[in-house]
Amino acid sequence: MKFDLKKDGKRLFVVCLASVIMALNIKSFVRTGGLYPGGATGLALLIQRSASMFLHVAIPYSVVNIILNAIPVYIGFRFIGKKFTLYSCVTILLTGFLTDIIPGYVITYDTLLISIFGGLINGFVISMCLIVNATTGGTDFIAIFLSQKKGIDSWNLIFGLNAVILAIAGILFGWDKALYSIIFQYTSTQVLHLLYTKYQQQTLFIVTNRAWDVYEAISKVSHHGATIMNGEGPYEHEERQVVYSVVSRSESKEVIEAIQKTDSHAFINAVKTEHLAGKFYFKPNE
């Protein structure tokens, strides 16, 4: 693994900041509201509360969280990327340690407000980590693994898996907190969809007279290919070329800017891609 002082220093700062915010969110929102946020965090809290209530044993959050992340960390190291997994481990360990030692500060006792704003913060923190190629651990590893292997945006699938954790929490501790936790998890997932778009695709239709140059601009920025089709402008009955390409939403803005620099007269239509089958290039995680 090669390290760049500026780039990796920025990543380290972001994951440490994210760990602090995540720990504060757990102590000030999640635990105050008695919520179960899903993933390894929610399962760790569920195990903690079950041990405390039924066995009268206090288990440190960090210990449970590390154990639950053992298999996801292996998946990340084996299939996603070594540096990606390293920085994720920093987040997991630091979040667990801070959650155990920092004091909780109650902002509100309103469970609905806790569910909404706690979910917003949770989704924001996860997005912070993913943008710099790291995760908060747990099901994030699984979601990225599925996204890379299957070419799908799998966060909604993870939301479904988290519903199982919430169902168990509802059976053990009451359905009101479990139902509020669904609001928390849904809010978090929507923020994640909004801020992290690497595994979402966008289809570009570009009408141009410089099709080959446009293709090279797309390829240079995104490493994606394109299909060039011939067409006709019905108003002036002049021949036009249409470049068809699919790119990641996270890079579409940069691609469109490159196209406009190449051909300032190009007509560009960007359409959200709902489903994609076949090979699609994803920039590998380090």
Beta strands, then each sheet from edge to edge (+ up, - down):
strand 1: 201-208
strand 2: 227-233
strand 3: 238-248
strand 4: 267-273
sheet 1: 2+ 3- 1+ 4-
end
